[in-house]
Amino acid sequence: MVMITDRLYKLRHWIGELGFDKNPSGYSVVEGTPTLEAPVSQACTQTQMGSEIYAQHCAKLKEKPWLHRKQWEFVYIVQCLSLHDMLKPGRSGIGFGVGGEPLPALFAKMGVRVLGTDLDPEHAEGLGWIETNQHAASKNAMNNRGICSPEEFERLVSFRSMDMNAIAPDTAGKFDFCWSACALEHLGSIDKGLQFIENSIACLRPGGLAVHTTEYNCSSNTTTLDNTSTVLFRRRDFEKLGKYLARKGHKVSFNFGTGDQPADQHIDVPPYTQEPHLKLQIAEWTTTSFGIMVRKAD
């Protein structure tokens, strides 16, 4: 699979600034309150977390609902895949930067064949991910809650070391869906994160679904954090990505609403209290979790 260079991606963004990439078919921005009943690419909000759908998915993950954006990321991924008929026997999925997350085990319990990937231990240790429990050293780390029976987990789940900046070419066109949870903002730059989203789509069969969550700068559409260990994506970054993907025939819609409930208005500042923890301050910006869902061209 051909990797896209930073320079080429910046050229695309420059073309967008000149106005040559008008909204094509397959890309849209919708208004209103984001919901889990009809999710698009959208931000974490309190209203979604109070829904019955949210509680049902939390139960599958063996968690109690609480006002934390990281829990919302897992639920958002599960709901998007469920609504698009991806979580059933015979389906296959690849997860990136899986760490110790419970999603591979849940998908296996539903009959899905899963390949979980993460950085090799040497590189992960250098980035500090092992110390913070954000890395999966083996596939056993993906079933530490006992969500899936050991027999089904062993049969359906495999693990492979992989750098998200260099997705293995032999994964191209092999999977029905792919996902990542709050990993692509750690790839070194905004451009690299956007490139990863596009590159992940190459892993899918026609009509497949890519679902990723990441950091969203909801306080500025101009200045942001970039070219560091954690970057903050702006609305303009997502919109330009959406327009480019739509020109390739993929389908993506966005809802940039960030909620109006009490927990949506609360900004958690360091040292973080963890609840409510939907929005938080990083440097001078306010950020929240944002989910991106792309349907690959048929």
N, C-alpha and C positions, 0 to 999 in steps of 0.2 A: 504494500500500500504506500502510495506517495504521501510523504509528509509535507505540509504547507509551511513555507518559510515565514518568519516574522515580516520580512520586507514585502512579500506578496500580499499578506493580510493587510498591512498598512496601506498598500496601493488600493485595495478594495475599499477601505474606509475613506480614502481621499476621493475616490470616484463617487461614493455616497454623498460626501460633503458638497460636491459639485451639482448634485441633483440628478445624476444620470440613472439612479436606481429607484424609480418610482415604485410604490407598493405593487408588487405583482400578485397574481392569483396564488393563493396558498398561504398568504401572510396577512394577518389582521391584528388590530388592537381593539379589544372590546372594553366597554365601560361597565360600571356597576360593582357590586360587592363580590369578591372572589368566593366561590363555594367549592365544596368537595363533591357536591352532587353533579356538577358539570365543570370539572377542572380544566383549565388551560395552563399556559405558562404564567405563574402567578406567585405573589408573596404570601408569607405566613401571616394569618390574622386570627384574632381571638374568636370571631364568629365561626370559622371553620373548626376550631378546636372544641367548640361546645356542641357540635352536631352528633347525632347518633352514629353516623358513619365513622366518625373519629373514634368514638368509644369502642365500636366493634373491631376496628383494626388494631387498636391498642391491646384489646383482649387477646387477639391472635399473636401479638408480639410479647405477651406476658408482661404488660406494663399497665399501670394505672394512668389515666389521662392527667396531664398537668401542663401548666402554661410555660412550656419550654420549646423553643423553635427547633431543636435537634429532634425531638420526638415528632414534631409536625413533619419534618423532612421524610422520615421513614413512612409515616402514614400517607403523605402525598404520593410517594413513589408507589406504594401498594395500591392506592386507590386508582391512580392513572392506569397501571397495568391491569387491574381488575376490570375496569370499565372497557378496556380495549381487548378483552378476551385473551390476555396473555398468560394468565395464571391457571393453567389446566394441564393435565397429563399430555405429553407429547410436545409441549413447548420447550424452548431452550433460551437461556439468558446468560449474559456475561456481565459481571460486576467489576467495577474499577475502584481501587483503593478501599477495599471492603473492610479492612481493619477487623475489629471484633463485632461488627454489626450483625443483627439477627436476621436480616433479609434473606441471605442464602438458605438458612434453615427453614424459614417460612415458605419460601418458594418450593423447596424440595418436598416439604410436607404436602404441598398442593400438586405434586407430581411433575414439577418442572425440573429439567436437567440444567444444572448450574455450573458455570466456571467462575470461580472467584479469583480475582487477581489483586496483587499488591506489590509494592516495591520489594526488591530483595533485601534481606535483613541488614546487609552492610550499608546500603544507601539509606535505609529507613532510620538506622541508628544515627547516622550523620546528621539527619534532619531533626532528630529528637522525637520521632514518632513512637519509638518503642517505649521510651520512658513515660510517655503520656498515654499509652494504651490505645494508640490510633493505628496500629499495624497488626496484620495477621501473619504470623510466622508459619502457620500451617492451616490446613483446612479444619482442624479440630476447634480452632478459635471461633469458627463461624457457627458452632452449635453449642455454645457454652450455657445457653438457657434451657437446653433440652426441648426445644420447640419441635424438632423432628426426631423420629425414632432413629437410633444409631444405625439400624440396618438400611433404612431408606436414605439416610444421609450419606452413608458410605457408598451406596449404589448410584445416587444421583448427583452428588456434589464432588467437584474436583477443584484443585487449587494450583495456581501457577504464578510465579513471580513475573511482574510486568511493569514497565515504566509507562505512565500515562502519556508522557511526551514521545514515546516510541512504541506505539501499539504494534504487536507482532503481525506481520503480513498474513500469516496463515489463519488469522481469525476472520478475514474478510468474507462477508456473505454467509456466515455460519450460524447466526443466531436470530431468534424471533424478537428479542428485546435486549437492551443494555441499560445499565443504570450506574450512577455514582451518587454518594451522599456527602456533600460538603467536602469535596476533595479537589476539584478543579481550580479553586482559588489559590491552591498551594503549588501551582506548576511553574511559577516564576514571573509571570506577567499576565496582563489582561489578554494580550494577543495569543499567548500560549493556551490559556484557558478556552478561548473561543475556538482555536484550532483543534483542541481536543474534542470539543463537542462535535465538530464536523467530522473529524477522523473516526469518532466512535460510531457514527452512522454507517460508515463503510463496513462495520462488523455485521450489519443486519441484512436479512433477506429483504426483498422488495415488500413494502407494506409494513415493515417492522417498526418498533417503537423505541425511541431513546428518551429516557427520563433522568434528568440530573438536577441536583440541588446545589446551591452555592451562595455566596455573599452578595447582597444587593445594597448598594449605597443609595439610601432613600432620602438623603439630605442634600445631595448635589448632583446635577447632571453635567457638571463641568469639571471641577477639581475632584480628585480621588486618590486612592492609594494604589500604586502600580509599581512593577519591577522590584518586588520584595517577596518575602516568604508567604505573605498573605495579601491578596489584592481584593479590591472592592469594585465590583462591576456596576456600571451606571445604566440607566434606561437607554441611553444612546448606544451603548455597546450591544445590548440585547436586540435593539431594533435593527441595527445594521446587520447583525448576524441573521436575524429573521428574514430580512429582505434577500440576503445572499442565498440562504438555504431554500427559500421559495423559488428563486430563479433556477435552482437545480431540480425543482419539481417536488421538493419536500413541503410538508404542511406544518405550520406553526402559528399559534395565536397567543397574544399576550393580554394580561389584565394587570395594570400597574397600581391598582388600588392597594393601600396599605392599612386599611381598617380605621374605624372611629370609636372603638370600644375602649374602656379604661386600660386594659393591658396593651392595646395598640399605642396608647399615648405615653406609656411608661418607658423610659430609656434607662436600661441597666448600665451603671458606670462601674469601672474598676474600683475596688475588687467586687466582682459580680456576685449578686445575691442569688442568682439562678432561678428565682420565681417571683414575679413574672419575668420571663427572659425571651420575649419575642423580638424586642429591639435592644440594641446595645451600642455603646459608644466605643469606636476604635479610632484612636488619634482624635482628629477634629470632626469625624463624620459619624452619622447614625446609620447603622446597617441592620438588616434583617435577613432571614433566609428567603430564597427565591427558587421556585421550581421551574424547570424548563422541560417541555414535552414536545418532541418532534416526531411526526409520522413520516417515515421514509417513502420516497416516491415508489409507486407501484411499477 
